Amino acid sequence: MKLYKIIKTFKHQGLVIKKSSLVNSGLLKSSIKLTYGYELFLRLTHNAVKIMSIPKIGYKHTNLRDGSIFWNYKNGENALTPDEVKFWIDSAKKEYFFTNDRVIKYEPQEV
């Protein structure tokens, strides 16, 4: 399996890309929770877009700062369940083929 399909934490905050390449490949998909950056990375590499990422040493970013989207996904009122986290990771691996946001939603499965 390709390394980028195993590592799910691509930091799009350090992304360097031509604007036209990003627009042509599609922007971040608002319906995808948690793995929206990973899905974008998969889509860009799938479309052979040349990208660069500034190493973390070049900027400071903290994913789990109080009140951030990732903090809320882990600790907020509507924290994601392990099943929902798995759903979003699996969805990123399926949705990167599509440029447009297909507005997918997580539906809890009854056991």
Secondary structure as GFF3:
##gff-version 3
##sequence-region A 1 111
A	DSSP	alpha_helix	3	6	.	.	.	ID=ss1
A	DSSP	three_ten_helix	12	14	.	.	.	ID=ss2
A	DSSP	beta_strand	15	16	.	.	.	ID=ss3
A	DSSP	alpha_helix	19	25	.	.	.	ID=ss4
A	DSSP	alpha_helix	36	46	.	.	.	ID=ss5
A	DSSP	beta_strand	52	53	.	.	.	ID=ss6
A	DSSP	three_ten_helix	56	58	.	.	.	ID=ss7
A	DSSP	alpha_helix	69	75	.	.	.	ID=ss8
A	DSSP	alpha_helix	82	95	.	.	.	ID=ss9
###
